[in-house]
């Protein structure tokens, strides 16, 4: 199986999961408080920007 790229993953994530679910997923995956505080807003911006 080929490795999926961002163009393949983004439509799946945005059509399958709500903004809140994506935030929870990121918070679960990136547990570090410092990283979480920096990363989640950036990821949310990317999700919003590329919809």
Backbone as ProteinMPNN parsed JSONL, in Angstrom:
{"seq_chain_A": "XXXXXXXXXXXXXXXXXXXXXXXXXXXXXXXXXXXXXXXXXXXXXXXXXXX", "coords_chain_A": {"N_chain_A": [[0.837, -1.165, 0.0], [0.551, 2.211, -0.808], [2.037, 5.112, 0.709], [-0.084, 7.452, 2.222], [-0.657, 10.865, 1.253], [-0.716, 14.368, 2.231], [-2.737, 15.599, 0.756], [-4.462, 13.483, 0.369], [-5.192, 12.768, 2.951], [-6.295, 15.046, 4.281], [-8.978, 15.67, 3.166], [-10.355, 13.4, 4.036], [-10.126, 13.582, 6.881], [-11.432, 16.067, 7.408], [-13.99, 15.613, 6.442], [-14.884, 13.488, 7.9], [-14.525, 13.903, 10.644], [-15.469, 16.131, 13.298], [-14.613, 19.574, 14.162], [-14.128, 19.656, 16.908], [-13.63, 16.945, 17.473], [-11.251, 16.548, 16.051], [-9.581, 18.257, 17.472], [-9.583, 16.964, 19.969], [-8.416, 14.534, 19.246], [-5.846, 15.435, 18.51], [-5.023, 16.469, 20.969], [-4.969, 14.14, 22.485], [-2.99, 12.721, 21.157], [-0.746, 14.397, 21.164], [0.448, 14.867, 23.981], [2.03, 16.562, 25.62], [1.863, 19.491, 27.494], [2.977, 21.997, 26.809], [3.578, 21.608, 24.086], [1.032, 20.988, 23.189], [-0.345, 23.403, 23.634], [0.865, 25.018, 21.765], [0.64, 23.626, 19.358], [-2.045, 22.732, 18.781], [-3.686, 25.084, 18.216], [-2.411, 25.829, 15.831], [-2.803, 23.579, 14.192], [-5.603, 23.627, 14.077], [-5.973, 26.029, 12.722], [-4.843, 25.299, 10.26], [-6.628, 23.29, 9.443], [-8.996, 24.799, 9.229], [-8.194, 26.678, 7.311], [-7.659, 25.181, 4.989], [-10.017, 24.031, 4.194]], "CA_chain_A": [[0.0, 0.0, 0.0], [1.311, 3.458, -0.88], [1.869, 6.033, 1.833], [-0.98, 8.559, 1.877], [-0.075, 12.199, 1.39], [-1.588, 15.351, 2.865], [-3.903, 15.811, -0.102], [-5.362, 12.349, 0.581], [-5.612, 12.703, 4.349], [-7.087, 16.213, 4.685], [-10.411, 15.53, 2.895], [-10.891, 12.361, 4.916], [-10.255, 14.112, 8.239], [-12.417, 17.148, 7.498], [-15.345, 15.119, 6.162], [-15.224, 12.433, 8.846], [-14.458, 14.348, 12.038], [-15.797, 17.529, 13.605], [-13.483, 20.348, 14.683], [-13.884, 19.23, 18.288], [-13.017, 15.612, 17.447], [-9.862, 16.712, 15.614], [-8.871, 18.843, 18.602], [-9.407, 15.908, 20.97], [-7.428, 13.607, 18.693], [-4.524, 16.07, 18.635], [-4.699, 16.561, 22.398], [-4.622, 12.788, 22.927], [-1.751, 12.282, 20.525], [0.323, 15.293, 21.603], [0.125, 15.058, 25.395], [2.817, 17.612, 26.271], [1.089, 20.716, 27.639], [3.604, 23.05, 26.02], [3.366, 21.284, 22.68], [-0.412, 21.085, 22.938], [-0.723, 24.82, 23.576], [1.402, 25.594, 20.536], [0.301, 22.871, 18.161], [-3.472, 22.628, 18.473], [-4.168, 26.244, 17.454], [-1.855, 25.789, 14.474], [-3.518, 22.543, 13.45], [-6.953, 24.108, 13.845], [-5.858, 27.016, 11.661], [-4.626, 24.584, 9.006], [-7.892, 22.633, 9.076], [-9.925, 25.847, 8.802], [-7.662, 27.339, 6.126], [-7.634, 24.311, 3.82], [-11.331, 23.437, 3.904]], "C_chain_A": [[0.894, 1.243, 0.0], [1.054, 4.313, 0.352], [0.941, 7.167, 1.419], [-0.256, 9.897, 2.037], [-1.123, 13.145, 1.974], [-2.859, 15.566, 2.054], [-4.924, 14.676, 0.039], [-5.976, 12.368, 1.969], [-6.571, 13.831, 4.718], [-8.575, 16.056, 4.376], [-11.073, 14.469, 3.779], [-11.129, 12.913, 6.322], [-11.382, 15.136, 8.344], [-13.832, 16.68, 7.204], [-15.813, 14.099, 7.19], [-15.341, 12.926, 10.276], [-14.84, 15.817, 12.174], [-14.543, 18.24, 14.089], [-13.117, 19.899, 16.091], [-13.199, 17.869, 18.332], [-11.558, 15.681, 17.004], [-9.02, 17.29, 16.745], [-8.594, 17.798, 19.67], [-8.359, 14.9, 20.498], [-6.019, 14.173, 18.847], [-4.091, 16.14, 20.091], [-4.305, 15.191, 22.941], [-3.27, 12.353, 22.39], [-0.556, 13.095, 21.014], [0.048, 15.702, 23.044], [0.865, 16.209, 26.07], [2.025, 18.917, 26.298], [1.658, 21.832, 26.785], [3.362, 22.825, 24.534], [1.898, 21.447, 22.317], [-0.834, 22.542, 22.774], [-0.248, 25.474, 22.288], [0.834, 24.927, 19.284], [-1.179, 22.895, 17.812], [-4.005, 23.872, 17.762], [-3.645, 26.261, 16.021], [-2.56, 24.749, 13.624], [-4.941, 22.984, 13.131], [-6.963, 25.154, 12.728], [-5.696, 26.322, 10.306], [-5.9, 23.907, 8.53], [-8.861, 23.663, 8.532], [-9.501, 26.461, 7.462], [-7.812, 26.484, 4.867], [-8.954, 23.638, 3.527], [-11.865, 23.938, 2.617]], "O_chain_A": [[1.88, 1.304, 0.734], [-0.015, 4.243, 0.96], [1.152, 7.784, 0.375], [0.648, 10.03, 2.863], [-2.274, 12.76, 2.182], [-3.943, 15.699, 2.623], [-6.121, 14.892, -0.153], [-7.145, 12.025, 2.142], [-7.564, 13.591, 5.405], [-9.389, 16.294, 5.269], [-12.214, 14.632, 4.212], [-12.207, 12.734, 6.889], [-12.194, 15.075, 9.267], [-14.788, 17.297, 7.675], [-17.014, 13.871, 7.335], [-16.166, 12.426, 11.041], [-14.574, 16.633, 11.292], [-13.534, 17.602, 14.39], [-11.939, 19.775, 16.426], [-12.289, 17.657, 19.134], [-10.719, 14.948, 17.528], [-7.883, 16.869, 16.956], [-7.494, 17.747, 20.219], [-7.512, 14.468, 21.281], [-5.105, 13.464, 19.268], [-2.928, 15.897, 20.411], [-3.402, 15.093, 23.772], [-2.498, 11.694, 23.086], [0.519, 12.544, 21.251], [-0.521, 16.764, 23.295], [0.342, 16.78, 27.027], [1.569, 19.395, 25.259], [0.911, 22.539, 26.108], [2.985, 23.748, 23.812], [1.567, 21.982, 21.259], [-1.6, 22.869, 21.868], [-0.897, 26.387, 21.778], [0.581, 25.589, 18.278], [-1.527, 23.065, 16.644], [-4.726, 23.727, 16.775], [-4.36, 26.662, 15.102], [-2.88, 25.007, 12.463], [-5.432, 22.739, 12.029], [-7.862, 25.16, 11.886], [-6.332, 26.708, 9.325], [-6.218, 23.947, 7.342], [-9.484, 23.442, 7.494], [-10.334, 26.728, 6.596], [-8.068, 27.019, 3.788], [-9.007, 22.746, 2.681], [-12.96, 23.55, 2.21]]}, "name": "protein", "num_of_chains": 1, "seq": "XXXXXXXXXXXXXXXXXXXXXXXXXXXXXXXXXXXXXXXXXXXXXXXXXXX"}
